[in-house]
Amino acid sequence: QVQLVESGGGLVQAGGSLRLSCAASGSIFSINSMGWYRRAPGKARELVAVITKSGITNYVDFVKGRFTISRDNAKNTVWLQMNSLKPEDTAVYYCNADVRGPFGYDKNYWGEGTLVTVSS
């Protein structure tokens, strides 16, 4: 089994910055793609950013130019640097990882989430 643990959430004023971290541990041969999703109050979970094993990144339009996703394959860790935060960024942010297990199978995992609150 694989566990994803997020950290770095908190309360910040509009225009501020936060850096989220997600560390994967457990039965891992390698991690394919890793990403960040978020769920705002009363809304469905939505994709924020994704990064492949080779470092190719994609962002949804509402965070382009403000957020940066990065990873360290040796540490099985992914980060999300969030700058110029807006109140509409307020949400629980979830780490996601597509994990290759030691026997060659792939499985998707989710973290428990970390709360980001952006005040006006």
C-alpha positions as CSV (number, residue, x, y, z in Angstrom):
1,Q,0.0,0.0,0.0
2,V,1.0,3.6,-0.5
3,Q,0.4,6.6,1.7
4,L,0.5,10.3,0.5
5,V,0.9,12.9,3.2
6,E,0.4,16.6,2.4
7,S,1.6,19.6,4.3
8,G,2.0,23.3,3.9
9,G,-1.6,24.5,3.9
10,G,-2.7,27.5,6.0
11,L,-4.3,30.9,6.2
12,V,-2.9,33.6,3.9
13,Q,-4.1,37.0,2.7
14,A,-4.9,37.6,-1.0
15,G,-1.7,38.1,-2.9
16,G,0.4,35.9,-0.6
17,S,2.1,32.6,-1.2
18,L,2.1,29.1,0.1
19,R,4.1,26.0,-0.7
20,L,2.4,22.6,-0.5
21,S,4.4,19.4,-0.1
22,C,3.3,15.8,-0.7
23,A,5.5,12.8,0.2
24,A,4.6,9.3,-0.9
25,S,5.7,6.3,1.0
26,G,5.1,2.5,1.0
27,S,5.2,-0.1,-1.7
28,I,6.6,2.0,-4.5
29,F,8.7,1.0,-7.5
30,S,8.3,4.3,-9.2
31,I,5.7,7.1,-9.5
32,N,4.3,7.9,-12.9
33,S,2.4,11.2,-12.8
34,M,1.8,13.2,-9.6
35,G,-0.7,16.0,-9.3
36,W,-2.6,18.4,-7.1
37,Y,-6.4,18.7,-7.0
38,R,-8.6,20.9,-4.9
39,R,-12.1,21.0,-3.5
40,A,-13.7,24.2,-2.5
41,P,-16.7,24.3,-0.2
42,G,-19.8,23.1,-2.0
43,K,-17.9,22.3,-5.2
44,A,-16.5,19.2,-6.8
45,R,-12.9,18.2,-6.7
46,E,-11.0,19.7,-9.6
47,L,-7.6,19.3,-11.2
48,V,-5.0,22.1,-10.5
49,A,-1.7,20.8,-11.8
50,V,0.0,17.6,-12.9
51,I,3.6,16.6,-13.5
52,T,4.9,13.5,-15.3
53,K,7.8,11.3,-14.2
54,S,10.0,13.1,-16.7
55,G,9.0,16.5,-15.5
56,I,6.4,17.6,-18.1
57,T,3.9,19.9,-16.4
58,N,0.3,21.0,-17.2
59,Y,-1.8,23.5,-15.4
60,V,-5.5,24.5,-15.5
61,D,-6.1,28.0,-16.8
62,F,-7.1,29.5,-13.5
63,V,-3.6,28.9,-11.9
64,K,-1.3,29.4,-14.9
65,G,1.3,32.0,-14.2
66,R,0.7,31.8,-10.4
67,F,1.3,28.1,-9.4
68,T,4.3,25.9,-10.1
69,I,4.4,22.2,-9.6
70,S,7.7,20.3,-9.2
71,R,8.9,16.9,-8.0
72,D,11.8,14.9,-6.7
73,N,11.7,11.3,-8.0
74,A,14.3,10.1,-5.5
75,K,12.2,11.4,-2.6
76,N,8.8,10.5,-4.1
77,T,7.8,14.1,-3.3
78,V,5.8,16.7,-5.2
79,W,5.4,20.4,-4.4
80,L,3.0,23.1,-5.4
81,Q,4.3,26.6,-5.1
82,M,1.3,29.0,-5.0
83,N,1.9,32.7,-5.6
84,S,-0.5,35.6,-6.0
85,L,-3.2,33.7,-4.1
86,K,-6.8,34.7,-4.5
87,P,-9.8,34.1,-2.3
88,E,-11.2,31.8,-4.9
89,D,-8.2,29.5,-4.4
90,T,-9.6,28.7,-1.0
91,A,-10.0,24.9,-0.9
92,V,-8.8,21.6,0.5
93,Y,-5.9,20.6,-1.7
94,Y,-5.3,17.0,-2.4
95,C,-2.2,15.2,-3.6
96,N,-2.6,12.5,-6.2
97,A,-0.1,9.9,-7.5
98,D,-0.2,7.2,-10.1
99,V,2.1,4.6,-8.6
100,R,4.0,1.7,-10.2
101,G,4.2,-1.1,-7.6
102,P,7.0,-3.5,-7.2
103,F,5.2,-6.2,-9.2
104,G,4.6,-3.9,-12.2
105,Y,1.0,-2.9,-11.6
106,D,-0.2,0.7,-11.5
107,K,-2.6,2.2,-8.9
108,N,-3.9,5.7,-8.2
109,Y,-3.6,7.1,-4.6
110,W,-5.0,10.2,-2.9
111,G,-3.7,12.1,0.1
112,E,-6.0,13.2,3.0
113,G,-5.8,16.9,1.9
114,T,-4.5,20.1,3.3
115,L,-6.6,23.2,3.8
116,V,-5.7,26.5,2.1
117,T,-7.6,29.6,3.1
118,V,-7.1,32.9,1.3
119,S,-8.6,35.9,3.0
120,S,-9.7,39.1,1.1
